[in-house]
Amino acid sequence: MTDPHQESNIYFIDPESGAEMARLTNQDHIVTKYMGGLFSEIDDLSTIHRVLDVACGPGGWAQEVAFNYPNMQVVGFDISNAMVKYARAQASVQGLDNATFRVMDLQKPWDFPDQSFDFVTSRFITFLPAQVWRHLAQEIGRITRPGGYIRLTETEWWCLSTSPALEELNNMIVRSIKLQSGFSTTGRFTGVLPMLGQLLQDAGCSEVNYKTHTIDHSYGTEAYESFRRDAEVIFKLAQPQMIALRLATQAELDKLYDEMLIQMRQETFRGLMLIVSAYGQKTPPEA
Ligand SMILES: C[S@@+](CC[C@H](N)C(=O)[O-])C[C@H]1O[C@@H](n2cnc3c(N)ncnc32)[C@H](O)[C@@H]1O
């Protein structure tokens, strides 16, 4: 019997994979740190009580919010049963009664009341088809209260490095986004970054702001080991999708993967990840 959960999967990796969960847990710590913390875009948090993390993965960001801001109620949702189970277990172990996690498919109507959140965030869901992004903007606009904050954080991932193999593997993921009707127009970039402002406007923000974060993961930097391990996992787990979309054969992927491992271990390896957060406040209706 086919698994309906898998059939509707738009992620280029199996969301139930334990290796992916470990990768995201590791990545969350470093990315949040380089983003300047949990809410680095917002000066005054006094009006933020109800927070939602869309496609929260193993829930690291939401748990950190719950821990640091006991007066906030944090909800995370994700399509992955395994990640939500893990997030709940982590919250329970830490005694975080103010963090809850739910399994939900962001492609469907979201099971939250209108205007029920003060801050809604999503990070690294670059792979969504364009019509799913539009649905997401509509749902975020519906569930955010007027005056509440919306933040969308995305990246072109591994496109800036001195490793040709890493660049080629990244390009395959970008091409898969184009094939799956993402915002990419040429297959050279994901196309998501220039759309973030429009998506926020569609969600009801009349003013859009941007903050860019840079992670230098060149050989010898603080982020290097973590990013090298991340690449090792992600470009292995993405292989079935690349083959299914006929972007490469297994032999071609194996060759590129081995080259990437060697190139990333060289002392001359340089890599930079640029992360863009677009954010705004949902405009209250005219009085
Ligand atoms: C790259 S991870 C990002 C996780 C987290 N936002 C972070 O920044 O660490 C993408 C996440 O999207 C989730 N996802 C994929 N398809 C989804 C869907 N249709 N509905 C909800 N979540 C989905 C995956 O399970 C995965 O946890």
The ligand as a Gaussian input file, in Angstrom:
#p B3LYP/6-31G(d) Opt

LIG

0 1
 C       14.596000      22.758000       5.705000
 S       13.480000      22.251000       6.918000
 C       13.326000      23.717000       7.921000
 C       12.928000      23.428000       9.341000
 C       12.881000      24.648000      10.272000
 N       11.976000      25.667000       9.773000
 C       14.257000      25.240000      10.494000
 O       14.503000      26.374000      10.089000
 O       15.088000      24.547000      11.080000
 C       11.943000      22.183000       6.085000
 C       10.812000      21.633000       6.949000
 O        9.575000      21.692000       6.205000
 C        8.803000      20.564000       6.605000
 N        7.748000      20.353000       5.600000
 C        7.903000      19.834000       4.362000
 N        6.723000      19.796000       3.721000
 C        5.795000      20.291000       4.586000
 C        4.382000      20.487000       4.521000
 N        3.710000      20.176000       3.414000
 N        3.743000      20.998000       5.597000
 C        4.433000      21.305000       6.729000
 N        5.769000      21.135000       6.856000
 C        6.450000      20.643000       5.791000
 C        9.830000      19.444000       6.678000
 O        9.349000      18.330000       7.398000
 C       10.989000      20.162000       7.364000
 O       10.895000      20.055000       8.764000

